[in-house]
């Protein structure tokens, strides 16, 4: 799976679990962090953050470019 697709899926998982991204977004000790969710998946937090950044960049592309990328299988 290309990094941006993994990042998109991970962002959806964070949303479903109520985890907010960004510095200082953990409001109390009961809230999960991005690092904790990444760890549950066996992924380093830096890798998860880098893949989410790739997803953010992908989401900013024009729709035509996104369609081309999807047609190429993300390669």
C-alpha positions as CSV (number, residue, x, y, z in Angstrom):
1,X,0.0,0.0,0.0
2,X,1.4,3.4,-0.9
3,X,2.3,5.7,2.0
4,X,-0.4,8.2,1.2
5,X,-3.1,5.5,1.1
6,X,-1.9,4.2,4.5
7,X,-2.0,7.7,5.8
8,X,-5.5,8.3,4.6
9,X,-6.7,5.0,6.3
10,X,-4.9,5.9,9.5
11,X,-6.4,9.3,9.6
12,X,-9.9,7.7,9.3
13,X,-9.0,5.3,12.2
14,X,-7.9,8.3,14.3
15,X,-11.2,10.1,13.6
16,X,-13.3,7.0,14.4
17,X,-11.4,6.6,17.7
18,X,-11.7,10.3,18.6
19,X,-7.9,11.0,18.5
20,X,-7.1,14.6,17.5
21,X,-3.9,15.4,15.6
22,X,-1.5,18.1,16.4
23,X,0.7,19.3,19.3
24,X,-1.0,19.6,22.6
25,X,-4.2,17.9,21.4
26,X,-4.3,15.4,24.2
27,X,-6.6,17.1,26.7
28,X,-6.5,14.5,29.5
29,X,-4.9,11.2,30.4
30,X,-7.9,9.2,29.1
31,X,-7.4,10.4,25.5
32,X,-5.5,8.2,23.1
33,X,-2.6,9.7,21.2
34,X,-1.5,9.2,17.7
35,X,1.6,7.4,19.0
36,X,-0.5,4.9,21.0
37,X,-2.7,4.0,18.0
38,X,0.4,3.7,15.8
39,X,2.0,1.4,18.4
40,X,-1.1,-0.8,18.5
41,X,-0.6,-1.3,14.7
42,X,3.1,-2.0,15.2
43,X,4.1,1.2,13.4
44,X,6.6,3.7,14.7
45,X,5.0,7.1,15.5
46,X,7.4,8.9,13.1
47,X,6.4,6.6,10.3
48,X,2.7,7.2,11.1
49,X,3.2,11.0,11.1
50,X,5.2,10.9,7.8
51,X,2.5,8.8,6.1
52,X,-0.2,11.2,7.4
53,X,1.8,14.1,6.0
54,X,1.9,12.2,2.6
55,X,-1.9,11.9,2.9
56,X,-2.3,15.6,3.6
57,X,-0.2,16.4,0.5
58,X,-2.2,14.0,-1.6
59,X,-5.5,15.5,-0.4
60,X,-4.3,18.9,-1.6
61,X,-3.7,17.7,-5.2
62,X,-6.3,18.5,-7.8
63,X,-8.9,15.8,-8.3
64,X,-7.6,15.0,-11.8
65,X,-4.1,14.2,-10.3
66,X,-5.6,12.1,-7.6
67,X,-7.5,10.1,-10.2
68,X,-4.3,9.6,-12.2
69,X,-2.4,8.5,-9.0
70,X,-5.2,6.0,-8.2
71,X,-5.1,4.6,-11.7
72,X,-1.4,4.0,-11.4
73,X,-1.8,2.1,-8.2
74,X,0.1,4.8,-6.3
75,X,3.5,4.0,-7.8
